[in-house]
């Protein structure tokens, strides 16, 4: 141990998977869903209760329980790097990305939560804050919404003081220009408008629609094509109107993915998601952004990203995703609430500052 800290063994790993129905049908350019699965990891370490989670599939919980728990239980919670490496090696023959990465991300979050709680400080103070709060953008505007739902959601965020909102596009490309114009009328001229295609367009479609979107003041074009098409993203980035930024990276499970996007000059703003790459991966993404002179935006799971958003200078904003914000308000005490378009880290609560409402979650258990 460095610093003379005593060994603190990790107790029994408890994993739960919970399927929470959406409040309305949701879809984007390439996928539709009516529920979201939350996977929660909990354990005792000394006198603290550690908590981590991810948004994934039930199979993620099975992997944590079967493959990771035997490697973690009884280990010193301060040996997090070694624990993470051992769990990563255990996924070699099943693939280290996707489900495996999200399982490790939930464990990684719980390890960070435990260490901060053992120090009796908020996670932001483990790193050191650079700001008291971090800007957010309201995210939803699903392609399953009719115009009334679209306008009510995005317009409501704008009226509440959130200065940036994002909508989904790509399900019906021929109708997207009109939907974006409708959204612009709902939010007014002063609110920034973002669009997210989730990789639904061809390169030619993306470049053509960028002109239509630009006419409505769209400044952020997320995943116009798949994030695996780094050359396509780079080509679109060079071809969109001045002032429109290309964003991608939410499907980055490790530092290699982020590095490849940046080396290919595929994005103006990189995205990363703690529920997929872990806190460890998010810190790596931030370092890569700093080295490339770019900014980082946190994808979804706002309650997990607040501390990092307040601690890392390269973070521009967090995604206040409708589905996840609703779940976190429902099932976690301490979930931060937006005020005037920002989320603030609660430095009076140790760790991530969250407490899982186990009894409330029982009815969603898988």
BANU-848700 format. One record per residue: residue in three letters; x, y, z of N, C-alpha, C, O in turn. Coordinates in steps of 0.2 Angstrom, whole numbers, plus 2048, in hexadecimal, padded with zeros to 3 digits. Layout:
<sites>
ALAXYZXYZXYZXYZ
...
</sites>
This chain:
<sites>
UNK8047FA800800800800804806800809807803
UNK80280B7FC8068127FC8028168017FC816802
UNK80681A80580381F80980181C8107FE820814
UNK8028168118018138177FA8118197F880F81F
UNK7F68118147EF80F8157EE8088177F1804813
UNK7EA80681B7E97FF81D7E57FB8187E17FE814
UNK7E67F58177E27F18127DB7F18147DA7F081A
UNK7D77F28107CF7F28117CC7EC80C7CC7EE806
UNK7CB7E680F7C87E180B7C17E38087BD7E680C
UNK7C07E08027B97E17FF7B57DB8017B77D5801
UNK7AF7DD8037AA7D78057A77D47FF7A97D57F9
UNK7A17D180179D7CD7FC79B7D27F67987D77F8
UNK79C7D07F07997D47EB7927D37E97907CD7E9
UNK78E7D87EA7867D77E87857DA7E27877E07E1
UNK7827D77DD7807D97D67797D97D57767D47D7
UNK7767DE7D376F7DE7D176E7E17CA7717E57C8
UNK7697DE7C67677E17C075F7E37C075B7DF7C3
UNK75E7E97BE7577EB7BE7557EE7B87587F27B4
UNK74F7EC7B574D7EE7AF7477F37B07427F27B3
UNK7487FA7AE7447FF7B07408017A97448047A5
UNK73A8017A97368037A373780A7A273880E7A6
UNK73880C79B73881379A73181779B72C81379C
UNK73181D79B72A82079C726821796721824796
UNK72A82079072682078A72B81C78573181B786
UNK72881977F72D81677B73381B779732820777
UNK73981877873E81C776742818770742812770
UNK74581C76C74981A76674D81F76474C825765
UNK75381D76075782275D75882075675381D753
UNK75D82175375E82074C75F81974A75E817744
UNK76181574F76280E74D760809752760803751
UNK75C80B75775A80675C75480976075380F760
UNK74F80476274A80676674980276D74B7FC76D
UNK74780577274680177974180477D73E80977C
UNK73E80078173980278673B80178D737801792
UNK7417FF78E7447FE79574B7FF79574F7FE790
UNK74E80079B75580179C7577FD7A27547FD7A7
UNK75D7F97A175F7F47A67657F87AA76A7FA7A7
UNK7647F87B07697FB7B576D7F57B97697F17BB
UNK7737F57B97777F07BC77B7F37C277F7F77C1
UNK77A7F17C877C7F47CE7817EF7D177F7E97D3
UNK7877F27D378C7EE7D778D7F17DE78D7F77DE
UNK78C7ED7E378D7F07EA7927EB7EE7927E57ED
UNK7967EE7F37997EA7F779B7EE7FD79B7F47FD
UNK79D7EB8037A07EE8097A77EE8097AA7E9807
UNK7AA7F380B7B27F480B7B37F88127B27FE812
UNK7B57F48177B67F781D7AF7FA8207AA7F6820
UNK7AF8008227A88028247A480681F79F80A821
UNK7A68058197A280981379F80480F7A17FE80E
UNK79980780C79580380779780680079580C7FF
UNK79A8027FB79B8047F57968037F07937FE7F0
UNK7968077EB7908077E67938097DF79780E7DE
UNK7928057DA7938067D378E8037CF78A7FF7D1
UNK78D8067C87888037C47898057BD78E8097BB
UNK7868027B87868037B177F8027AE77B7FF7B1
UNK77E8047A87788037A477A7FE79F77E80079A
UNK7787F87A077A7F279B7757ED79B76F7EF79A
UNK7777E779B7727E179A7737DD7A07787DD7A4
UNK76E7D97A176E7D47A77747D07A77777CE7AC
UNK7777CE7A177D7CA7A07837CD7A47877CA7A6
UNK7837D47A47887D77A77887D67AF78E7D57B1
UNK7827D57B27827D37B97857CC7BA7887CB7BF
UNK7837C87B57857C17B678D7C07B57907BD7B9
UNK7907C47B17977C47B079A7C77B679F7C47B9
UNK7987CC7B979B7CF7BF79B7C97C57A07C87C8
UNK7957C67C67947C17CB7987BB7CA79B7B97CF
UNK7987B97C479C7B27C37A37B37C27A77AF7C4
UNK7A57B87BE7AC7B97BC7B07BE7C07B67BD7C2
UNK7AD7C37C27B17C97C67B17C87CD7B67C97D1
UNK7AB7C67D07AA7C67D77B07C17DB7B37C37E0
UNK7B17BB7D87B77B77DB7BD7BB7DB7C27B97DF
UNK7BE7BF7D67C57C27D67C57C97DA7CB7CB7DB
UNK7C07CB7DD7BF7D17E07BF7D07E87C27D47EC
UNK7BA7CC7EA7B97CB7F17BF7C97F57C37C57F3
UNK7C07CD7FA7C57CC7FF7CC7D07FD7D07D0801
UNK7CC7D37F77D17D77F57D17DE7F97CC7E07FB
UNK7D77E17F97D87E87FC7D47ED7F77D67ED7F1
UNK7D07F07F97CC7F57F57D17FA7F27CF7FD7ED
UNK7D67FC7F57DB8017F37DF7FE7ED7E38027EA
UNK7DF7F77EC7E37F47E67DE7F47E07DE7EF7DD
UNK7DB7FA7DF7D67FA7D97D97F97D27D67F57CE
UNK7DF7FB7D17E27FA7CB7E37F37C97E27F07C4
UNK7E67EF7CE7E77E87CE7E17E47CD7E07DF7C9
UNK7DB7E67D17D57E37D07D27E47C97D07DF7C6
UNK7D37EA7C67D07EB7C07D47E77BB7D17E57B6
UNK7DA7E77BB7DE7E37B67DD7DC7B67DC7D97B1
UNK7DC7D97BC7DA7D27BD7D37D07BA7D27CB7B6
UNK7CE7D57BB7C87D47B87C87D57B07C57D17AD
UNK7CC7D97AE7CD7DA7A77D07D47A37CE7D279E
UNK7D57D17A77D87CB7A47D37C57A47D37C179F
UNK7CE7C57A97C97C07A97C47C07A37C17BB7A2
UNK7C47C579F7C07C679A7C37C47937C07C578E
UNK7C97C27937CD7C278D7CA7BD7887CA7BF782
UNK7C77B878A7C47B37857BD7B47837BA7B077F
UNK7BA7B97877B37BB7857B27C17827AD7C377F
UNK7B87C57817B87CC77E7B87D17847B47D1788
UNK7BC7D67837BD7DB7897B87E17887B87E578D
UNK7B57E17837B07E77827A97E67837A87E0785
UNK7A57EA78279E7E978379C7E778A79E7EB78E
UNK7997E178A7967DF79179C7DF79679B7E179C
UNK7A27DC7947A77DB7997AA7E279B7AB7E37A1
UNK7AA7E77967AD7ED7987A87F179D7AA7F47A2
UNK7A17F079C79C7F37A079C7F07A779B7F37AC
UNK79D7E97A779D7E67AE7A37E97B27A37EA7B8
UNK7A97EA7AE7AF7EC7B27AE7F47B47B07F67B9
UNK7AA7F77B07A97FE7B17A57FF7B87A68047BC
UNK7A07FB7B979C7FB7BF7A07F97C579F7FD7CA
UNK7A47F47C47A97F37CA7AE7F87CB7AF7FA7D1
UNK7B07FB7C67B58017C67B28077CA7B580A7CE
UNK7AC8087C87A880E7CC7A780C7D37A88117D7
UNK7A68067D57A58047DC7AC8057E07AC8077E5
UNK7B18037DC7B88047DF7B980B7E17BC80C7E6
UNK7B880F7DC7B98167DD7B58197E37B781D7E7
UNK7AE8177E37AA8197E87AC8177EF7AC81B7F4
UNK7AF8117EF7B180E7F67B78127F87B78147FE
UNK7BC8137F47C28177F67C081E7F97C38207FE
UNK7BC8217F57BA8287F77B68287FE7B782C802
UNK7B28237FF7AE8238057B382180B7B2823810
UNK7B881D80A7BD81B80F7C18218117C3822817
UNK7C282680C7C582C80E7C08318107C2837813
UNK7BA82F8107B48348127B483A80F7B3840812
UNK7B583A8087B48408047B183E7FE7B08387FB
UNK7AE8437FA7AB8437F47B08417EF7B58427EF
UNK7AD83D7EA7B283B7E47B58417E17BB8407DF
UNK7B28467E07B584C7DD7BB84E7E17C08517DE
UNK7BB84D7E77C08507EB7C684B7EB7CC84C7ED
UNK7C58457E97CB8407E87CF8437E27D58427E3
UNK7CC8467DD7D08487D77D28507D87D78527D6
UNK7CD8537DC7CE85B7DC7CA85E7D77CA85D7D1
UNK7C58627DA7C18667D57C486C7D27C886F7D4
UNK7C286C7CB7C48727C77BE8777C77BF87D7C5
UNK7B88747C87B28797C87AD8767CD7AD8707CF
UNK7A887A7CF7A38787D479D8747D079A8707D4
UNK79C8757CA7978727C67998717BF79E8747BD
UNK79586D7BB79686C7B479086D7B078B86B7B2
UNK7918707AA78B8717A678886A7A378C8657A3
UNK78286A7A277F86479F77B86679977A86C798
UNK77986179577486279076F85D791770857792
UNK76985F79076385B79076385678A764858784
UNK76285078B76384B78575D84678575B84378A
UNK75984677F75484277E751842777755841773
UNK74B84577774984777074984176B74B841766
UNK74683B76E74783576B74383576473E838763
UNK74583176074183075973B82D75A73682E755
UNK73982A75F73282776172E82D76372882C763
UNK73083376572C83876772883C76172B83D75C
UNK72283D76271F84275D72184975F72584A763
UNK71F84D75B72185475B71F85776272385B765
UNK71985676471785876B71C85677071E85A775
UNK71E85077172284D77672985077572C85277A
UNK72B85176F73285476D73285B77073785D774
UNK72D85F76E72D86677072D86777873086B77B
UNK72886277B72786378272E86178673086578B
UNK73185C78473785A78773D85F78674086278B
UNK73F86178074486577F74386C781747870784
UNK73D86F78073B87578273A87678973C87B78C
UNK73887178D73887179473F87279774187579C
UNK74486E79474B86F79674E876795751879799
UNK74C87978F74F87F78E74C88479374F889795
UNK7458847947428887997458877A074488C7A4
UNK7478827A274A8807A87518837A97548837AF
UNK7548867A475A8897A47608857A27668867A2
UNK75E87F79F76387B79C76587E79576087E790
UNK76B88079376C88378D76E87F787770882782
UNK76E87978877087478276B86E78376A86B788
UNK76886C77D76486677D766862776768865771
UNK76585B77776685777276085377075D850774
UNK75F85176975A84D76775D848762762848760
UNK75984276275B83D75E75983E757753840755
UNK75D83C75275B83C74B75D83574776183174B
UNK75B83474175E82F73D75982973C75A825738
UNK75382974074E82473F74B82473874A820734
UNK74982B73674682C73074A83272D74883872E
UNK74F83172A75483772775083C723751842724
UNK74B83A72074783F71C74384472074184A71E
UNK74184272673D84672A74284A72F73F84E733
UNK74884973074C84B73574D85373574D85673A
UNK74E85672F74E85D72E748861731749866735
UNK74285E73073C86173273C86073A73A86573E
UNK73E85A73D73E85974474385E74774186174D
UNK74885F74574D86474874A86B74874B86F74C
UNK74786D74274487374273F87474773E87974A
UNK73B86F74873686F74D739870754736874759
UNK73E86C75674286D75C74487475D744876763
UNK74787775874A87D75874488275B74688775F
UNK73F88275873988675A73788576173588A764
UNK73887F76373687E76A73B88176F739883775
UNK74188176E74688377374888A77274B88D777
UNK74688D76C74889476B74F895769753890768
UNK75189B76775789C76475E89C76876389B766
UNK75D89D76F76289D77376589777676A896779
UNK76189177576388B77876788777276588776D
UNK76D88477477188076F76D87A76E76A876772
UNK76D87876776A87276576F86D76277386E75E
UNK76F86776577386176376F85C76076985B761
UNK77285875B76E85275877384C75977984D759
UNK77084675977384075A77083B75676A839757
UNK77483875177283374C77382C74E77082774B
UNK77782B75377982475577B82075077A81A74F
UNK77F82374B78281F74577D81D74077F81973C
UNK77782074077281E73B77382073477081D72F
UNK77782673377782872C77D82572878282372B
UNK77C82672178282571D78682B71D78483171F
UNK78C82B71B79083171B78D83771678D83C718
UNK78A83571178783A70C78183D71078084370F
UNK77D83971377783B71777984071C77684571D
UNK77E83E72078084272578384972378184E726
UNK78684971D78985071B78385471878385A719
UNK77E85171577985571277485771877285D717
UNK77385371D76F85672277285B72676F85F72A
UNK77985A72777C85F72B77B86672877A86B72C
UNK77A86772277886E71F771870722770876724
UNK76C86B72276586D72476686E72C76387372E
UNK76A86A72F76A86B73776D87273876C87573D
UNK77287473477687A735771880735772885738
UNK76C87F73076788572F76388673676188C737
UNK76388173A75F88274076488374676288274C
UNK76A88474576F88674A77288074E774881753
UNK77187A74B77487474E77C87574F77F87674A
UNK77E87475578687575578986E75778F86E758
UNK78586975878886275B78585D75777F85C757
UNK78985975378785474F78A84D75279084C750
UNK78684975578984375978883D75478383C752
UNK78E83975478D83375078983374A78482F749
UNK78B83874578783873F78883173B78382F738
UNK78E82E73C78F82773A792823740793826745
UNK79281D73F79581874479B81B7477A081D743
UNK79C81B74D7A381D7507A881874E7AE81A74F
UNK7A781274C7AC80E7497AE8107427B480E740
UNK7AB81473F7AD8177387B181E73A7AE823739
UNK7B781D73C7BB82373E7BC8277387BC82D739
UNK7BE8247327BF82872C7B982C72A7B9831728
UNK7B382872B7AD82C7297AB83272D7A983772B
UNK7AC8317347AB8377387B083C7377AE842737
UNK7B683B7357BB8407337B984372D7BA84972C
UNK7B78407287B58437227AF8477237AE84D720
UNK7AA8457277A48497297A684F72C7A485572B
UNK7AB84E7317AD8547357B085A7317AF85F732
UNK7B485872C7B785C7277B28607227B386571F
UNK7AC85C7227A785F71D7A186271F79D86571C
UNK7A086272679A86672979B86D7297A186F729
UNK79687172A79687872A79B87A73079B877735
UNK79E88072F7A288373579E88473B79888673B
UNK7A188274179D88374779987D74979787D74F
UNK79987874579587274779A86C74979F86B745
UNK79A86A74F79F86575279C85E75179685C752
UNK7A18597507A085274F7A284F7567A7850758
UNK79D84B75979F84875F79E84075F79983E75B
UNK7A283D7627A18357627A68337687AA83776B
UNK7A582C76A7A982976F7A58267747A8823779
UNK79F82677479B82377A79B81C77A79A81977F
UNK79D81977479E8117747A680F7757A880A773
UNK7A98147787B081277A7B180F7807AF811786
UNK7B38087807B48047867BB8047897BC80278E
UNK7C08077857C68087887CA80E7847C7811780
UNK7D080F7877D48147847D681477D7D7819779
UNK7D680D77A7D880C7737D381076F7D581376A
UNK7CC80F7717C781276C7C881976C7C781C767
UNK7C981C7727C98247727CF82676E7CF82B76A
UNK7D582276F7DB82476C7DA8247647DC828760
UNK7D781F7627D681E75A7D18237587D3826752
UNK7CC82575B7C882B7597CC8317587CB835754
UNK7D083375D7D483975D7D98397587DA83E755
UNK7DC8337577E28337527DF83474B7E2837747
UNK7D983174A7D68327437D38397427D083A73D
UNK7D383D7477D08447477C98437457C6847741
UNK7C583E7497BE83D7477B984174B7B4842749
UNK7BC8457507B78497557BA84F7567C0850757
UNK7B58547587B785A75B7B685A7627BA85D766
UNK7B18567657B185576C7B084D76D7AC84A769
UNK7B484A7717B48437737AF8427787AE84677D
UNK7AB83C7787A783A77D7A98347817AD83077E
UNK7A88337877A982D78B7A482C7907A1831792
UNK7A382679279E8247967A181F79C7A381A79A
UNK7A08217A27A381E7A87A08177A87A38127AA
UNK7998167A67968107A779980B7A17978057A2
UNK79D80D79D79F8087987A78087987AA802797
UNK7AA80D79A7B280D79A7B480D7A17BA80D7A2
UNK7B080E7A67B280F7AD7B58167AE7B781A7AA
UNK7B68177B57B981E7B77C081E7B47C38237B1
UNK7C48187B47CA8177B17CB8197AA7CF81D7A8
UNK7C68177A67C681879F7C482079E7C7823799
UNK7C08227A27BE8297A17C482E7A27C583379F
UNK7C882C7A77CE8307A97D38307A37D68357A1
UNK7D382A7A07D782979A7D582D7947D9830791
UNK7CE82D7937CC83178E7CD83978F7CF83C78A
UNK7CD83B7957CE8427977D58447957D7849793
UNK7DA83F7977E18407967E284178E7E684578C
UNK7DF83C78B7E083C7837DD8437807E084677C
UNK7D88457837D584C7807DA8517827DB85677E
UNK7DC8517887E185778A7E78577857E985C783
UNK7EA8517847EF85077F7EE8527787F2855775
UNK7E88527767E685476F7E285A76F7E085D769
UNK7E285E7747DF8657747D78657737D5869770
UNK7D485F7757CD85F7747C985E77B7CC85D780
UNK7C285F77A7BE85F7807BB8587817BA85477B
UNK7B98567877B58507887AE85178A7AD85678E
UNK7A984D7887A284E78A7A084778D7A284278A
UNK79D84779379B84179679483E794790842793
UNK79483879278E83578F78A83279478C82D798
UNK78483479577E8317997808307A07858337A3
UNK77D82C7A477E82B7AB7808317AF7868317B2
UNK77C8367AF77F83D7B278183C7B97868407BB
UNK77E8387BE7808387C57878357C578B8377CA
UNK78A8317C179082E7C17968337BE79C8327C0
UNK7938387BA79883C7B77998437BA79E8467B8
UNK7958457BF79684B7C279C84C7C579F8527C4
UNK79F8487C97A58497CC7AB84A7C77AF84E7C8
UNK7AB8467C27B08467BD7AF84D7B97B48507B7
UNK7A984F7B87A88557B47AB85B7B87AD8607B5
UNK7AA85B7BF7AC8607C37B48607C47B78657C6
UNK7B785A7C37BE8597C57C385A7BF7C985B7BF
UNK7C08597B97C48587B37C385E7AE7BE8607AC
UNK7C88627AD7C88687A97C68687A27C386C79F
UNK7C786279F7C68617987BE85F7977BC85F791
UNK7BA85E79C7B385C79B7AF86279A7AF86779E
UNK7AC8627947A88687927A186779679F86C798
UNK79E86279579786179879585A799799855797
UNK79085879C78D85279E78685179A783856799
UNK78584B79877E84979577984879A77A84379D
UNK77484C79A76E84B79F76984779B76484A799
UNK76A84079B76683C79676083A79A7608387A0
UNK75A83B79775483B79A75383479D7518347A3
UNK75482F79A75382879D7578277A37548257A8
UNK75E8287A37628277A976182C7AE76182A7B4
UNK75F8327AD75E8377B27578357B67578367BC
UNK7538337B274C8307B574E82A7BA74B82A7BF
UNK7528257B77538207BB7578217C275681F7C7
UNK75C8267C17608287C775C82C7CC75E82B7D2
UNK7588307CA7538337CF74F82E7D274D82F7D8
UNK74D8297CE7488247D174C81F7D674981D7DB
UNK75281D7D57558187D875B81A7DC75E8157E0
UNK75D8207DC7638227E07628287E476082D7E2
UNK7638287EB76382E7EF76A8317ED76F82E7EC
UNK7698387ED76F83C7EB77083D7E47758407E2
UNK76C83B7DF76C83C7D876C8447D77678477D9
UNK7718477D477184E7D476B8517CF76A84D7CA
UNK7698577D176385A7CD7668607C976A8647CC
UNK7648617C37678677C076486E7C275E86E7C4
UNK7688737C37668797C576987E7C076F87E7BF
UNK7658827BC7688877B776D8847B27728877B0
UNK76B87D7B076F87A7AB7768777AD77A8767A9
UNK7778767B477D8737B677B86E7BB77686E7BE
UNK7808697BC7808647C27868667C678B8677C4
UNK7848667CD78A8677D278B8617D578785D7D7
UNK7928607D779485A7DB79285C7E27948617E5
UNK78F8577E678E8587ED7948567F17958507F2
UNK79785B7F379E8597F779C8577FE7A1856802
UNK79685780079485580779384D80779284B80D
UNK79384A80279184380279783F7FF79A8417FA
UNK79A83A8027A083780079F8327FA7998317F8
UNK7A48317F67A482D7F07A08307EB7A08377EA
UNK79C82D7E779882F7E27928337E578E8377E2
UNK7918327EC78B8367EF7858337EE77F8367EF
UNK78482C7EC77E8297EA77D8237EF7818207F2
UNK7768227F077481C7F476F8197F076A81C7EE
UNK7708127EF76B80E7EB76580D7EF76580A7F5
UNK75F80E7EC75880D7F07568067EE7528047EA
UNK7598017F27587FA7F07517F87F074F7F47EC
UNK74D7FA7F57467F87F67427FB7F073E7F77ED
UNK7438017EE7408047E87428007E273D8007DD
UNK7487FD7E274A7FA7DC7477F37DB7487F07D5
UNK7457F07E07437E97E073E7E77DB73F7E27D8
UNK7397EB7DA7347EA7D57377E97CE7337E77C9
UNK73D7EC7CD7407EC7C67457E67C57487E67C0
UNK7467E37CA74C7DE7CA74B7D87C57457D67C4
UNK7507D67C27507D17BD7527CA7C17537C57BE
</sites>
